[in-house]
Amino acid sequence: MRRLAGKSWCAVLAACCLGAAAHAAEHVTLRNGFDLFCDHRETYGDKVRLYVDAANSSYLEVDASDIVSDERVDLAKPVAPEAPKSATAVDEKLSDADLRPMLAKAGTAYNLDADLLASVVREESAGHPRAVSRAGAQGLMQLMPGTASDLGVADSFVPGENIQGGTAYLDWLLRRYNDNLLLALAAYNAGPAAVDHWHGIPPYRETRAYVARVIHEYNRRYALRHQTELRSSATR
């Protein structure tokens, strides 16, 4: 059901990689146009291994000549939006179990991986349905009031509505950028105008760190799911 197939999917799963969110990652651009994030690299002759995490558990091996540029990206820990003080008990942080059915429903509706949506929710609001940013973005996927209205979201503080709206917006961005997940995430954070102006991920520290953190969380969830599937298959 994953729609992220082809070039952008390969780029993300092959090397959308980062270590713990408290250190710098490496943003690597390859000759084929892929933008990759990795924790660190090692060189073996004319080959370079781009590692997914600090534990060296997975890596992508490329020719050294295929790397055309690289830069360090600071993964400073994000500051989660604050929830209004009037929030009641039912508005407290939602667990993965609470979120899963809503994410699965939205993912099915837009043919997107629920783990990707979960990663965006974690970065945007840390699971707080009544989170509000300084700029006024609201809810689990931090929709601006105008965007929410355009998407038909009546109340951004209703978890299901917010997730449906945020997923619809992310889907629109993916279609706009030909399923390039990195550009879609950059636009989700900085706006499509910024991505179009810079013809890629804008050189904003906040946006680059945002993209890196979402991809890191997505990779973590994907790897965990893959390991669970392997263990399940081994016990059959």
N, C-alpha and C positions, 0 to 999 in steps of 0.2 A: 504494500500500500504506500510505500515511501515514494513521494514524487521527486525527491532530490536525487535523480539519477543522472548519469552522464558526467560531464566535466566537473560541475560544482560538487556533486556528491563524492566523487573520487578525491577531489582536493580536500574536502572536509574530513573524510574518514581516513585518508592516508596520512594527513599531517596537520589537522586542526588541533594541535597538541600543545599543552601547557602544563607546567608543574603547579605547585601550590600557589595560591593567589597572592602570595606576599612577596614574590620576587619577579625579576624580569624574564620575559620570554623572548623568543627570536622570531621576527617576521621575515620570511624568506620569499622572494619572488623567483620563480623558475622561468626558463627560456620559453616554455610552452604557455606562459601566461598565468599559471596557477599562483595564487597567493597563499602561503602556508604559514602556520604558527607552530613552533616546536619548543620544547623545553631546553634542549641543548643539542650540539652536534659533535661528531667525531669523524676524523678523516682517516681513510685507509687507502693509501696510494692515490689513485685518481677517482676514488669513490668517497662520498660523504653520507654518513648516516644521520638522519634527522630524527631525534628521539621524541617519543610521545610524552614521556614523563621522566622524572629524576631517577626512577628505579630501573631505567633501561629495559622496560618490559616489552616495548614495541617500538619499531622505527621504520622509516621509509629510506631506502638507499637510492641515491641519485648520483649521476656523474658530476664531478666538481664543476665542470664547464657548463652544466645546466643551471647553476645558480648565478643569476644576473645581478641581484642586489639583496641586501639583508640589513636589518636594523633591530635594535633592542627595543622592547616595549615594556614599560613599567606596569606591573599588574598590582598596583596599589589596591588594597581592599576597598570595595565600594561602600558608600554610605547609603544605607537603605532609607527609602522615604519613610517619613513618620506617619503614623496613623493618628487621626483626630482624637483628641482627649475624650470626646463624647462616645467613642466606640464602645459598644456593649460586648458582653461575653461572646455572643455569636459572631462577633466581628474579629475575634482573635485570630492569630496566625493559623493557617490551614496546613495540615500535614500532607505528605505525599499521598497518603491513602485518601484523604479528603479530596484532593485535587484530581486524582487519577481518572475518575469517571468523567469529569468535565473536560479534561484534556483529551481523553480518548474520543469523546463525542466530537469535539472540535477538530481533532486530527483526522477523524474519519470523514467529516464533512468537507474538509479542504485537502485531503490526501497528504497530510503532513505527519511526521513522526511525533507522537505524543511526548517523547523524551526531549525533542527539540523545543516544544512548547513549554515543557516543565523547566528547561534551562533558561528560557527567556523570563518566565515568571520568577524564578529564583533570583535572577539578576535585577529585575525591575522592582520587585516589591518584597522579596524574601518570603512570599506566601501570605502577606498581610492584605486582606481584601479591601481595607479602608485606607490604604497608604495614599498619601498625597505628597507630591514633590514640591520643591520651591517654585517650580515653573507652573504648577497647577495640574500636572498629570495625575490621573486618578486610578486607583484599583490595582488589581493583580498584575495587569500587563501595562499599567501606566498610560492610559489613553488621555490625550488632551480633550477637553470638552468639545471643541469643534470637530475633531476627528471622530470622537464617539458619536456625535450627532450625525455626521456623514455616513457612518457605518450602521446607523439605526439602533444604537445602544441607548436605551431609555435611562438606565441607571448604572453608571460605571462601578458602583459599589456592590452590585449584585454579582457574585463570583462567576456564575455561568454566563451572564450577559457580557461581562468584561472579557472573559476568555474567548467567547465566540467573536467578539469585535476585534480583539487583538490578533486572533488567528486570521481573520479575514484581511486585516491590514498587512500582516506578514505575508500572507499568500499573494496579495496584490503587489507587494514589493518584490517578491521572488519572481513573479511573472514580468514585472517591469525590468528586472535585471537578469532575465533569461536563466532563472534558477541558480544564480550565483549567490550562495548563502552569505558569504562575507560581505558583499555589497548590500544585500537586503538587511542584514543586521546593522551595518553602518548607517543605512538610511533610517532604520527604526529608531536609532539613537540620535542622529544628527539631522535627519530630514533628507528627503530625496534631492532637494536643491543643492545641498552641500556635496553629496556624492556626485551629482551631475557636474557641478562646478569643478571639482577636482579630478573628475574622470576616474574615480576609484575611491578607496577609503580615505576620508579627509585626514589631514595631518594633525588632527586634534588628539591630544594625549588621552582625554576622557573617552573619545570614541574608539580609538585603537585598543585601549584597555578593556572597554566594554565588549567589543567583538571578541577579543582574546578570552575573556572570562566566560562568555556564553559558550564559545566553542569548547573551552576546557571542560565545562560542566556537561556539555552534550557528549563529549568523548568519554567522560567518566561514566555517564549513565549507559551509553552504548556498550562500553567494554564490560560493565557489570551485567548487562542483559545478555551479552554474548557468552560470558562465562557461565551464567545460569543455564543458558540453553545447552551448552556443551556438557555440563554436569548432568542435566536432565537426560540428554541423549545417551550418556555413558551408563546410566542406571537402568535403561530399558532392556 
